[in-house]
């Protein structure tokens, strides 16, 4: 077996495999801190179990958010909906642009027929 073949086999092992666990356990505190700061879960590999667990966590957070919204007075501001857990292959959601005073004025002009 070539070294390249061995590397490819190790890279495609599931994240919960004994090999990856041993590699993670052999890291010192500074390496772990560096990995934590630069972590990008959307570029990693997750097992089906991890995908399902993230789905359950997202749905539970959504139920909690709905309960908050239902039990809050109408006049008070509702909390923002929960962000889903970042998954491999999925980019973080982009924030929706807020309507500022200039944009609102331009929109009002367009709605009034002033498309100048």
MOPAC internal coordinates of N, CA, C and O (Angstrom, degrees):
PM7 1SCF
backbone

  N    0.0000 0     0.00 0     0.00 0    0    0    0
  C    1.4508 1     0.00 0     0.00 0    1    0    0
  C    1.5326 1   108.12 1     0.00 0    2    1    0
  O    1.2310 1   120.98 1   -43.94 1    3    2    1
  N    1.3087 1   115.73 1   136.06 1    3    2    1
  C    1.4612 1   119.73 1  -179.82 1    5    3    2
  C    1.5394 1   110.13 1   -82.10 1    6    5    3
  O    1.2310 1   120.87 1   -17.40 1    7    6    5
  N    1.3472 1   115.94 1   162.60 1    7    6    5
  C    1.4586 1   120.64 1   177.74 1    9    7    6
  C    1.5218 1   111.15 1   -64.14 1   10    9    7
  O    1.2310 1   120.73 1   144.46 1   11   10    9
  N    1.3209 1   116.22 1   -35.54 1   11   10    9
  C    1.4644 1   120.73 1   179.26 1   13   11   10
  C    1.5210 1   110.24 1   -63.64 1   14   13   11
  O    1.2310 1   120.66 1   135.27 1   15   14   13
  N    1.3218 1   116.34 1   -44.73 1   15   14   13
  C    1.4647 1   121.20 1   179.63 1   17   15   14
  C    1.5272 1   110.35 1   -61.62 1   18   17   15
  O    1.2310 1   120.61 1   137.38 1   19   18   17
  N    1.3372 1   116.44 1   -42.62 1   19   18   17
  C    1.4588 1   120.65 1   178.53 1   21   19   18
  C    1.5253 1   110.90 1   -61.96 1   22   21   19
  O    1.2310 1   120.46 1   135.98 1   23   22   21
  N    1.3412 1   116.72 1   -44.02 1   23   22   21
  C    1.4706 1   120.52 1   178.40 1   25   23   22
  C    1.5183 1   111.17 1   -60.37 1   26   25   23
  O    1.2310 1   120.17 1   135.70 1   27   26   25
  N    1.3153 1   117.28 1   -44.30 1   27   26   25
  C    1.4662 1   121.55 1  -179.94 1   29   27   26
  C    1.5266 1   110.45 1   -62.90 1   30   29   27
  O    1.2310 1   120.34 1   138.00 1   31   30   29
  N    1.3206 1   116.95 1   -42.00 1   31   30   29
  C    1.4635 1   119.86 1   179.07 1   33   31   30
  C    1.5240 1   111.58 1   -63.33 1   34   33   31
  O    1.2310 1   120.53 1   137.68 1   35   34   33
  N    1.3263 1   116.60 1   -42.32 1   35   34   33
  C    1.4697 1   120.05 1   179.76 1   37   35   34
  C    1.5221 1   110.84 1   -67.22 1   38   37   35
  O    1.2310 1   119.82 1   138.95 1   39   38   37
  N    1.3296 1   117.96 1   -41.05 1   39   38   37
  C    1.4629 1   120.74 1  -178.97 1   41   39   38
  C    1.5248 1   112.13 1   -64.59 1   42   41   39
  O    1.2310 1   119.84 1   153.13 1   43   42   41
  N    1.3089 1   117.92 1   -26.87 1   43   42   41
  C    1.4633 1   120.54 1  -177.04 1   45   43   42
  C    1.5216 1   113.60 1   -99.48 1   46   45   43
  O    1.2310 1   120.59 1  -168.64 1   47   46   45
  N    1.3328 1   116.49 1    11.36 1   47   46   45
  C    1.4536 1   119.46 1   173.09 1   49   47   46
  C    1.5235 1   109.24 1   -71.24 1   50   49   47
  O    1.2310 1   119.52 1   -27.78 1   51   50   49
  N    1.3293 1   118.53 1   152.22 1   51   50   49
  C    1.4682 1   119.82 1   176.64 1   53   51   50
  C    1.5276 1   110.55 1   -64.89 1   54   53   51
  O    1.2310 1   120.00 1   -29.71 1   55   54   53
  N    1.3244 1   117.61 1   150.29 1   55   54   53
  C    1.4635 1   120.40 1  -176.03 1   57   55   54
  C    1.5307 1   113.55 1   -61.01 1   58   57   55
  O    1.2310 1   120.05 1   154.47 1   59   58   57
  N    1.3218 1   117.51 1   -25.53 1   59   58   57
  C    1.4614 1   119.69 1  -178.79 1   61   59   58
  C    1.5328 1   112.68 1   -89.54 1   62   61   59
  O    1.2310 1   119.87 1  -172.74 1   63   62   61
  N    1.3285 1   117.85 1     7.26 1   63   62   61
  C    1.4689 1   121.60 1  -179.01 1   65   63   62
  C    1.5267 1   110.46 1   -66.68 1   66   65   63
  O    1.2310 1   121.31 1   -20.98 1   67   66   65
  N    1.3331 1   115.10 1   159.02 1   67   66   65
  C    1.4693 1   120.75 1   179.98 1   69   67   66
  C    1.5295 1   111.24 1   -62.95 1   70   69   67
  O    1.2310 1   120.24 1   145.83 1   71   70   69
  N    1.3250 1   117.15 1   -34.17 1   71   70   69
  C    1.4704 1   120.40 1  -179.49 1   73   71   70
  C    1.5189 1   111.23 1   -65.22 1   74   73   71
  O    1.2310 1   120.20 1   130.12 1   75   74   73
  N    1.3397 1   117.23 1   -49.88 1   75   74   73
  C    1.4622 1   120.08 1   179.64 1   77   75   74
  C    1.5242 1   111.18 1   -65.68 1   78   77   75
  O    1.2310 1   120.41 1   143.06 1   79   78   77
  N    1.3308 1   116.83 1   -36.94 1   79   78   77
  C    1.4648 1   119.91 1   177.64 1   81   79   78
  C    1.5235 1   110.57 1   -62.26 1   82   81   79
  O    1.2310 1   120.42 1   136.54 1   83   82   81
  N    1.3411 1   116.80 1   -43.46 1   83   82   81
  C    1.4705 1   120.45 1   178.33 1   85   83   82
  C    1.5207 1   110.79 1   -64.04 1   86   85   83
  O    1.2310 1   119.85 1   140.21 1   87   86   85
  N    1.3313 1   117.89 1   -39.79 1   87   86   85
  C    1.4705 1   120.60 1   178.26 1   89   87   86
  C    1.5237 1   111.02 1   -63.96 1   90   89   87
  O    1.2310 1   120.23 1   137.52 1   91   90   89
  N    1.3306 1   117.16 1   -42.48 1   91   90   89
  C    1.4679 1   120.24 1   178.52 1   93   91   90
  C    1.5231 1   110.84 1   -66.34 1   94   93   91
  O    1.2310 1   120.27 1   139.31 1   95   94   93
  N    1.3299 1   117.08 1   -40.69 1   95   94   93
  C    1.4696 1   120.75 1  -178.69 1   97   95   94
  C    1.5240 1   112.59 1   -68.78 1   98   97   95
  O    1.2310 1   120.17 1   157.18 1   99   98   97
  N    1.3264 1   117.28 1   -22.82 1   99   98   97
  C    1.4667 1   119.64 1  -179.13 1  101   99   98
  C    1.5267 1   112.70 1   -83.82 1  102  101   99
  O    1.2310 1   119.47 1   174.30 1  103  102  101
  N    1.3160 1   118.61 1    -5.70 1  103  102  101
  C    1.4662 1   121.42 1  -179.92 1  105  103  102
  C    1.5250 1   110.11 1   -76.34 1  106  105  103
  O    1.2310 1   120.67 1   -37.56 1  107  106  105
  N    1.3440 1   116.33 1   142.44 1  107  106  105
  C    1.4524 1   119.30 1   176.58 1  109  107  106
  C    1.5287 1   109.88 1   -85.70 1  110  109  107
  O    1.2310 1   120.66 1    -3.21 1  111  110  109
  N    1.3236 1   116.34 1   176.79 1  111  110  109
  C    1.4700 1   121.63 1  -173.36 1  113  111  110
  C    1.5291 1   112.49 1   -61.74 1  114  113  111
  O    1.2310 1   119.68 1   141.52 1  115  114  113
  N    1.3367 1   118.22 1   -38.48 1  115  114  113
  C    1.4623 1   119.65 1  -179.04 1  117  115  114
  C    1.5260 1   111.13 1   -68.63 1  118  117  115
  O    1.2310 1   120.38 1   141.13 1  119  118  117
  N    1.3372 1   116.88 1   -38.87 1  119  118  117
  C    1.4649 1   119.44 1   177.53 1  121  119  118
  C    1.5253 1   110.97 1   -65.57 1  122  121  119
  O    1.2310 1   120.52 1   139.74 1  123  122  121
  N    1.3470 1   116.61 1   -40.26 1  123  122  121
  C    1.4591 1   120.12 1   178.17 1  125  123  122
  C    1.5287 1   111.24 1   -63.74 1  126  125  123
  O    1.2310 1   120.36 1   138.47 1  127  126  125
  N    1.3362 1   116.92 1   -41.53 1  127  126  125
  C    1.4643 1   120.68 1   178.81 1  129  127  126
  C    1.5280 1   110.47 1   -63.36 1  130  129  127
  O    1.2310 1   120.64 1   138.02 1  131  130  129
  N    1.3243 1   116.38 1   -41.98 1  131  130  129
  C    1.4668 1   120.67 1   178.79 1  133  131  130
  C    1.5263 1   110.52 1   -62.90 1  134  133  131
  O    1.2310 1   120.17 1   136.29 1  135  134  133
  N    1.3255 1   117.29 1   -43.71 1  135  134  133
  C    1.4584 1   121.55 1   178.65 1  137  135  134
  C    1.5259 1   110.76 1   -63.76 1  138  137  135
  O    1.2310 1   120.31 1   141.30 1  139  138  137
  N    1.3344 1   117.02 1   -38.70 1  139  138  137
  C    1.4605 1   120.82 1  -179.69 1  141  139  138
  C    1.5253 1   111.27 1   -65.31 1  142  141  139
  O    1.2310 1   120.37 1   141.02 1  143  142  141
  N    1.3512 1   116.89 1   -38.98 1  143  142  141
  C    1.4599 1   120.75 1  -179.88 1  145  143  142
  C    1.5202 1   111.64 1   -70.32 1  146  145  143
  O    1.2310 1   120.46 1   143.04 1  147  146  145
  N    1.3264 1   116.73 1   -36.96 1  147  146  145
  C    1.4555 1   120.92 1  -175.73 1  149  147  146
  C    1.5270 1   112.10 1   -98.51 1  150  149  147
  O    1.2310 1   120.05 1  -167.97 1  151  150  149
  N    1.3177 1   117.50 1    12.03 1  151  150  149
  C    1.4582 1   120.86 1  -175.90 1  153  151  150
  C    1.5232 1   112.77 1   -61.52 1  154  153  151
  O    1.2310 1   120.90 1   -45.49 1  155  154  153
  N    1.2905 1   115.89 1   134.51 1  155  154  153
  C    1.4654 1   122.59 1   176.41 1  157  155  154
  C    1.5252 1   107.52 1  -134.56 1  158  157  155
  O    1.2310 1   119.96 1   -94.11 1  159  158  157
  N    1.3435 1   117.67 1    85.89 1  159  158  157
  C    1.4512 1   119.42 1  -175.18 1  161  159  158
  C    1.5232 1   113.97 1   -61.43 1  162  161  159
  O    1.2310 1   120.43 1   156.31 1  163  162  161
  N    1.3310 1   116.78 1   -23.69 1  163  162  161
  C    1.4614 1   118.52 1  -179.98 1  165  163  162
  C    1.5273 1   112.36 1   -70.51 1  166  165  163
  O    1.2310 1   119.76 1   167.48 1  167  166  165
  N    1.3353 1   118.07 1   -12.52 1  167  166  165
  C    1.4631 1   121.01 1   178.14 1  169  167  166
  C    1.5264 1   112.41 1  -100.90 1  170  169  167
  O    1.2310 1   120.18 1   176.65 1  171  170  169
  N    1.3174 1   117.27 1    -3.35 1  171  170  169
  C    1.4577 1   121.02 1  -178.37 1  173  171  170
  C    1.5177 1   111.80 1   -89.89 1  174  173  171
  O    1.2310 1   121.46 1     3.86 1  175  174  173
  N    1.3270 1   114.82 1  -176.14 1  175  174  173
  C    1.4601 1   120.27 1   176.86 1  177  175  174
  C    1.5197 1   107.64 1  -114.44 1  178  177  175
  O    1.2310 1   120.60 1   -46.23 1  179  178  177
  N    1.3174 1   116.46 1   133.77 1  179  178  177
  C    1.4446 1   121.60 1   177.52 1  181  179  178
  C    1.5112 1   109.01 1  -117.69 1  182  181  179
  O    1.2310 1   121.15 1   -32.95 1  183  182  181
  N    1.3202 1   115.40 1   147.05 1  183  182  181
  C    1.4551 1   119.46 1   174.68 1  185  183  182
  C    1.5376 1   108.17 1   -78.99 1  186  185  183
  O    1.2310 1   121.09 1    -9.74 1  187  186  185
  N    1.3179 1   115.52 1   170.26 1  187  186  185
  C    1.4639 1   119.52 1   179.29 1  189  187  186
  C    1.5234 1   110.10 1   -63.43 1  190  189  187
  O    1.2310 1   120.65 1   144.67 1  191  190  189
  N    1.3288 1   116.36 1   -35.33 1  191  190  189
  C    1.4553 1   120.58 1   178.86 1  193  191  190
  C    1.5271 1   110.83 1   -62.22 1  194  193  191
  O    1.2310 1   120.10 1   137.39 1  195  194  193
  N    1.3216 1   117.42 1   -42.61 1  195  194  193
  C    1.4683 1   120.76 1   179.00 1  197  195  194
  C    1.5258 1   111.26 1   -67.41 1  198  197  195
  O    1.2310 1   120.28 1   142.63 1  199  198  197
  N    1.3191 1   117.08 1   -37.37 1  199  198  197
  C    1.4651 1   120.64 1   176.95 1  201  199  198
  C    1.5354 1   110.11 1   -61.80 1  202  201  199
  O    1.2310 1   120.51 1   134.50 1  203  202  201
  N    1.3274 1   116.63 1   -45.50 1  203  202  201
  C    1.4620 1   120.66 1  -179.38 1  205  203  202
  C    1.5283 1   111.32 1   -66.35 1  206  205  203
  O    1.2310 1   120.16 1   141.21 1  207  206  205
  N    1.3238 1   117.29 1   -38.79 1  207  206  205
  C    1.4576 1   120.56 1   178.28 1  209  207  206
  C    1.5331 1   111.16 1   -64.35 1  210  209  207
  O    1.2310 1   120.39 1   139.72 1  211  210  209
  N    1.3217 1   116.87 1   -40.28 1  211  210  209
  C    1.4692 1   120.57 1   177.32 1  213  211  210
  C    1.5274 1   110.62 1   -64.68 1  214  213  211
  O    1.2310 1   120.65 1   141.18 1  215  214  213
  N    1.3359 1   116.36 1   -38.82 1  215  214  213
  C    1.4619 1   120.56 1   177.74 1  217  215  214
  C    1.5293 1   110.74 1   -62.83 1  218  217  215
  O    1.2310 1   120.26 1   135.82 1  219  218  217
  N    1.3247 1   117.11 1   -44.18 1  219  218  217
  C    1.4708 1   121.01 1   178.86 1  221  219  218
  C    1.5312 1   109.78 1   -63.16 1  222  221  219
  O    1.2310 1   119.94 1   136.49 1  223  222  221
  N    1.3295 1   117.72 1   -43.51 1  223  222  221
  C    1.4645 1   121.09 1   179.54 1  225  223  222
  C    1.5320 1   110.79 1   -62.68 1  226  225  223
  O    1.2310 1   120.10 1   139.11 1  227  226  225
  N    1.3256 1   117.42 1   -40.89 1  227  226  225
  C    1.4697 1   120.59 1   178.54 1  229  227  226
  C    1.5208 1   111.59 1   -64.70 1  230  229  227
  O    1.2310 1   120.93 1   136.91 1  231  230  229
  N    1.3199 1   115.83 1   -43.09 1  231  230  229
  C    1.4754 1   119.03 1  -179.53 1  233  231  230
  C    1.5215 1   111.29 1   -67.59 1  234  233  231
  O    1.2310 1   120.08 1   141.95 1  235  234  233
  N    1.3238 1   117.46 1   -38.05 1  235  234  233
  C    1.4578 1   120.50 1   177.64 1  237  235  234
  C    1.5314 1   110.43 1   -64.86 1  238  237  235
  O    1.2310 1   120.21 1   138.62 1  239  238  237
  N    1.3186 1   117.21 1   -41.38 1  239  238  237
  C    1.4665 1   120.64 1   177.21 1  241  239  238
  C    1.5233 1   110.56 1   -62.94 1  242  241  239
  O    1.2310 1   120.55 1   142.71 1  243  242  241
  N    1.3337 1   116.56 1   -37.29 1  243  242  241
  C    1.4691 1   120.69 1   178.75 1  245  243  242
  C    1.5338 1   111.07 1   -66.46 1  246  245  243
  O    1.2310 1   120.50 1   138.52 1  247  246  245
  N    1.3485 1   116.65 1   -41.48 1  247  246  245
  C    1.4717 1   120.42 1   177.75 1  249  247  246
  C    1.5216 1   109.78 1   -63.14 1  250  249  247
  O    1.2310 1   120.31 1   137.50 1  251  250  249
  N    1.3283 1   117.01 1   -42.50 1  251  250  249
  C    1.4590 1   120.60 1   178.12 1  253  251  250
  C    1.5329 1   110.51 1   -61.03 1  254  253  251
  O    1.2310 1   120.33 1   137.50 1  255  254  253
  N    1.3359 1   116.97 1   -42.50 1  255  254  253
  C    1.4622 1   121.28 1   179.50 1  257  255  254
  C    1.5338 1   110.50 1   -63.31 1  258  257  255
  O    1.2310 1   120.48 1   137.32 1  259  258  257
  N    1.3341 1   116.69 1   -42.68 1  259  258  257
  C    1.4708 1   120.41 1   179.35 1  261  259  258
  C    1.5212 1   110.38 1   -62.54 1  262  261  259
  O    1.2310 1   120.14 1   138.06 1  263  262  261
  N    1.3313 1   117.33 1   -41.94 1  263  262  261
  C    1.4605 1   119.99 1   178.02 1  265  263  262
  C    1.5222 1   111.40 1   -62.22 1  266  265  263
  O    1.2310 1   120.22 1   139.50 1  267  266  265
  N    1.3282 1   117.19 1   -40.50 1  267  266  265
  C    1.4650 1   120.35 1   176.14 1  269  267  266
  C    1.5267 1   110.38 1   -60.60 1  270  269  267
  O    1.2310 1   120.67 1   134.19 1  271  270  269
  N    1.3207 1   116.33 1   -45.81 1  271  270  269
  C    1.4700 1   120.31 1  -177.03 1  273  271  270
  C    1.5252 1   111.56 1   -65.34 1  274  273  271
  O    1.2310 1   120.21 1   142.45 1  275  274  273
  N    1.3186 1   117.20 1   -37.55 1  275  274  273
  C    1.4641 1   120.88 1  -179.00 1  277  275  274
  C    1.5221 1   111.32 1   -69.98 1  278  277  275
  O    1.2310 1   120.40 1   144.59 1  279  278  277
  N    1.3142 1   116.83 1   -35.41 1  279  278  277
  C    1.4666 1   120.42 1  -173.77 1  281  279  278
  C    1.5231 1   114.07 1   -97.46 1  282  281  279
  O    1.2310 1   119.83 1  -168.75 1  283  282  281
  N    1.3192 1   117.93 1    11.25 1  283  282  281
  C    1.4621 1   121.86 1   178.52 1  285  283  282
  C    1.5308 1   107.92 1  -101.31 1  286  285  283
  O    1.2310 1   121.26 1   -34.09 1  287  286  285
  N    1.3286 1   115.20 1   145.91 1  287  286  285
  C    1.4622 1   119.12 1   177.16 1  289  287  286
  C    1.5242 1   110.03 1   -60.81 1  290  289  287
  O    1.2310 1   120.62 1   -31.16 1  291  290  289
  N    1.2998 1   116.42 1   148.84 1  291  290  289
  C    1.4619 1   121.44 1  -177.21 1  293  291  290
  C    1.5254 1   112.59 1   -62.78 1  294  293  291
  O    1.2310 1   119.90 1   147.06 1  295  294  293
  N    1.3235 1   117.79 1   -32.94 1  295  294  293
  C    1.4611 1   120.03 1  -175.41 1  297  295  294
  C    1.5184 1   112.91 1   -75.59 1  298  297  295
  O    1.2310 1   120.56 1   154.28 1  299  298  297
  N    1.3038 1   116.53 1   -25.72 1  299  298  297
  C    1.4631 1   118.05 1  -179.42 1  301  299  298
  C    1.5243 1   110.32 1   -80.11 1  302  301  299
  O    1.2310 1   121.34 1   -21.43 1  303  302  301
  N    1.2953 1   115.03 1   158.57 1  303  302  301
  C    1.4641 1   120.54 1  -176.96 1  305  303  302
  C    1.5194 1   110.74 1   -77.87 1  306  305  303
  O    1.2310 1   121.02 1   -45.90 1  307  306  305
  N    1.3160 1   115.65 1   134.10 1  307  306  305
  C    1.4586 1   120.34 1   177.44 1  309  307  306
  C    1.5188 1   110.11 1   -73.57 1  310  309  307
  O    1.2310 1   120.47 1   -31.10 1  311  310  309
  N    1.3358 1   116.71 1   148.90 1  311  310  309
  C    1.4687 1   118.59 1   176.06 1  313  311  310
  C    1.5270 1   110.39 1   -71.02 1  314  313  311
  O    1.2310 1   120.93 1   -21.76 1  315  314  313
  N    1.3199 1   115.83 1   158.24 1  315  314  313
  C    1.4641 1   120.16 1   177.34 1  317  315  314
  C    1.5191 1   109.54 1   -67.93 1  318  317  315
  O    1.2310 1   120.17 1   -32.76 1  319  318  317
  N    1.3298 1   117.28 1   147.24 1  319  318  317
  C    1.4692 1   118.81 1   177.17 1  321  319  318
  C    1.5291 1   110.17 1   -63.43 1  322  321  319
  O    1.2310 1   120.60 1   -28.62 1  323  322  321
  N    1.3186 1   116.46 1   151.38 1  323  322  321
  C    1.4719 1   118.75 1  -176.92 1  325  323  322
  C    1.5183 1   112.05 1   -69.41 1  326  325  323
  O    1.2310 1   121.45 1   -32.83 1  327  326  325
  N    1.3296 1   114.83 1   147.17 1  327  326  325
  C    1.4620 1   120.79 1   176.17 1  329  327  326
  C    1.5203 1   108.41 1   -81.02 1  330  329  327
  O    1.2310 1   119.66 1   -45.59 1  331  330  329
  N    1.3256 1   118.25 1   134.41 1  331  330  329
  C    1.4644 1   118.79 1   176.78 1  333  331  330
  C    1.5240 1   110.97 1   -70.16 1  334  333  331
  O    1.2310 1   120.97 1   -24.58 1  335  334  333
  N    1.3122 1   115.74 1   155.42 1  335  334  333
  C    1.4605 1   121.43 1   177.26 1  337  335  334
  C    1.5274 1   108.06 1   -64.81 1  338  337  335
  O    1.2310 1   120.77 1   -46.13 1  339  338  337
  N    1.3271 1   116.13 1   133.87 1  339  338  337
  C    1.4695 1   119.48 1  -179.91 1  341  339  338
  C    1.5197 1   109.66 1   -66.96 1  342  341  339
  O    1.2310 1   121.13 1   -45.98 1  343  342  341
  N    1.3344 1   115.44 1   134.02 1  343  342  341
  C    1.4513 1   121.15 1  -177.38 1  345  343  342
  C    1.5166 1   110.27 1  -118.32 1  346  345  343
  O    1.2310 1   120.63 1   -20.91 1  347  346  345
  N    1.3326 1   116.40 1   159.09 1  347  346  345
  C    1.4642 1   119.19 1   177.07 1  349  347  346
  C    1.5177 1   111.18 1   -60.57 1  350  349  347
  O    1.2310 1   120.78 1   -44.80 1  351  350  349
  N    1.3227 1   116.11 1   135.20 1  351  350  349
  C    1.4572 1   121.51 1   177.47 1  353  351  350
  C    1.5105 1   114.55 1    83.94 1  354  353  351
  O    1.2310 1   119.94 1   177.93 1  355  354  353
  N    1.3297 1   117.71 1    -2.07 1  355  354  353
  C    1.4609 1   120.94 1  -179.24 1  357  355  354
  C    1.5201 1   108.99 1  -118.20 1  358  357  355
  O    1.2310 1   120.59 1   -48.78 1  359  358  357
  N    1.2981 1   116.47 1   131.22 1  359  358  357
  C    1.4648 1   120.70 1   177.66 1  361  359  358
  C    1.5227 1   109.96 1   -83.60 1  362  361  359
  O    1.2310 1   120.05 1   -24.92 1  363  362  361
  N    1.3203 1   117.52 1   155.08 1  363  362  361
  C    1.4633 1   119.38 1   175.91 1  365  363  362
  C    1.5276 1   110.31 1   -62.58 1  366  365  363
  O    1.2310 1   121.22 1   -32.24 1  367  366  365
  N    1.3027 1   115.27 1   147.76 1  367  366  365
  C    1.4621 1   119.57 1   179.66 1  369  367  366
  C    1.5261 1   110.42 1   -66.22 1  370  369  367
  O    1.2310 1   121.44 1   -37.64 1  371  370  369
  N    1.3161 1   114.84 1   142.36 1  371  370  369
  C    1.4648 1   119.52 1   177.16 1  373  371  370
  C    1.5237 1   109.35 1   -80.82 1  374  373  371
  O    1.2310 1   121.30 1   -36.84 1  375  374  373
  N    1.3113 1   115.12 1   143.16 1  375  374  373
  C    1.4626 1   119.94 1   178.01 1  377  375  374
  C    1.5232 1   109.38 1   -71.23 1  378  377  375
  O    1.2310 1   121.05 1   -41.92 1  379  378  377
  N    1.3243 1   115.59 1   138.08 1  379  378  377
  C    1.4593 1   119.90 1   177.81 1  381  379  378
  C    1.5280 1   108.77 1   -71.28 1  382  381  379
  O    1.2310 1   120.54 1   -42.73 1  383  382  381
  N    1.3414 1   116.58 1   137.27 1  383  382  381
  C    1.4705 1   118.06 1  -179.91 1  385  383  382
  C    1.5287 1   111.05 1   -68.35 1  386  385  383
  O    1.2310 1   120.98 1   -39.59 1  387  386  385
  N    1.3097 1   115.73 1   140.41 1  387  386  385
  C    1.4676 1   121.52 1   178.65 1  389  387  386
  C    1.5229 1   109.53 1   -86.80 1  390  389  387
  O    1.2310 1   120.68 1   -32.10 1  391  390  389
  N    1.3146 1   116.31 1   147.90 1  391  390  389
  C    1.4549 1   122.34 1   179.61 1  393  391  390
  C    1.5330 1   107.95 1   -85.25 1  394  393  391
  O    1.2310 1   120.42 1   -67.29 1  395  394  393
  N    1.3441 1   116.79 1   112.71 1  395  394  393
  C    1.4594 1   119.83 1   179.14 1  397  395  394
  C    1.5260 1   109.26 1   -95.53 1  398  397  395
  O    1.2310 1   120.65 1     0.24 1  399  398  397
  N    1.3045 1   116.37 1  -179.76 1  399  398  397
  C    1.4700 1   122.12 1  -174.88 1  401  399  398
  C    1.5329 1   111.77 1   -62.43 1  402  401  399
  O    1.2310 1   119.95 1   137.53 1  403  402  401
  N    1.3174 1   117.70 1   -42.47 1  403  402  401
  C    1.4648 1   121.58 1  -179.47 1  405  403  402
  C    1.5226 1   110.88 1   -65.44 1  406  405  403
  O    1.2310 1   120.86 1   134.35 1  407  406  405
  N    1.3230 1   115.97 1   -45.65 1  407  406  405
  C    1.4632 1   119.72 1   179.65 1  409  407  406
  C    1.5283 1   111.36 1   -65.05 1  410  409  407
  O    1.2310 1   120.91 1   142.05 1  411  410  409
  N    1.3312 1   115.86 1   -37.95 1  411  410  409
  C    1.4579 1   119.81 1   179.06 1  413  411  410
  C    1.5296 1   110.43 1   -64.66 1  414  413  411
  O    1.2310 1   120.38 1   138.45 1  415  414  413
  N    1.3371 1   116.87 1   -41.55 1  415  414  413
  C    1.4702 1   119.95 1   177.88 1  417  415  414
  C    1.5135 1   111.94 1   -63.30 1  418  417  415
  O    1.2310 1   120.34 1   137.08 1  419  418  417
  N    1.3173 1   116.96 1   -42.92 1  419  418  417
  C    1.4739 1   121.49 1   178.80 1  421  419  418
  C    1.5286 1   110.77 1   -63.98 1  422  421  419
  O    1.2310 1   120.42 1   137.82 1  423  422  421
  N    1.3232 1   116.79 1   -42.18 1  423  422  421
  C    1.4615 1   120.98 1   178.51 1  425  423  422
  C    1.5203 1   110.52 1   -63.29 1  426  425  423
  O    1.2310 1   120.04 1   138.37 1  427  426  425
  N    1.3329 1   117.53 1   -41.63 1  427  426  425
  C    1.4612 1   121.24 1   178.44 1  429  427  426
  C    1.5360 1   110.77 1   -61.88 1  430  429  427
  O    1.2310 1   120.32 1   138.62 1  431  430  429
  N    1.3370 1   116.99 1   -41.38 1  431  430  429
  C    1.4596 1   120.63 1   177.99 1  433  431  430
  C    1.5276 1   111.26 1   -62.42 1  434  433  431
  O    1.2310 1   120.55 1   136.70 1  435  434  433
  N    1.3204 1   116.56 1   -43.30 1  435  434  433
  C    1.4623 1   120.52 1   179.83 1  437  435  434
  C    1.5284 1   111.63 1   -64.23 1  438  437  435
  O    1.2310 1   120.76 1   140.82 1  439  438  437
  N    1.3378 1   116.15 1   -39.18 1  439  438  437
  C    1.4643 1   119.27 1  -179.85 1  441  439  438
  C    1.5234 1   112.17 1   -70.55 1  442  441  439
  O    1.2310 1   120.21 1   154.39 1  443  442  441
  N    1.3289 1   117.20 1   -25.61 1  443  442  441
  C    1.4497 1   121.80 1   179.13 1  445  443  442
  C    1.5199 1   112.79 1   -86.09 1  446  445  443
  O    1.2310 1   120.61 1  -176.28 1  447  446  445
  N    1.3285 1   116.43 1     3.72 1  447  446  445
  C    1.4655 1   120.32 1   177.37 1  449  447  446
  C    1.5072 1   114.15 1    92.00 1  450  449  447
  O    1.2310 1   119.50 1  -169.97 1  451  450  449
  N    1.3017 1   118.56 1    10.03 1  451  450  449
  C    1.4590 1   121.52 1  -179.26 1  453  451  450
  C    1.5136 1   112.23 1  -100.06 1  454  453  451
  O    1.2310 1   120.61 1  -112.46 1  455  454  453
  N    1.2960 1   116.45 1    67.54 1  455  454  453
  C    1.4685 1   121.13 1  -179.68 1  457  455  454
  C    1.5145 1   110.27 1   -85.99 1  458  457  455
  O    1.2310 1   119.86 1  -122.24 1  459  458  457
  N    1.2927 1   117.86 1    57.76 1  459  458  457
  C    1.4582 1   122.54 1  -176.77 1  461  459  458
  C    1.4865 1   111.09 1   -90.64 1  462  461  459
  O    1.2310 1   120.10 1   180.00 1  463  462  461

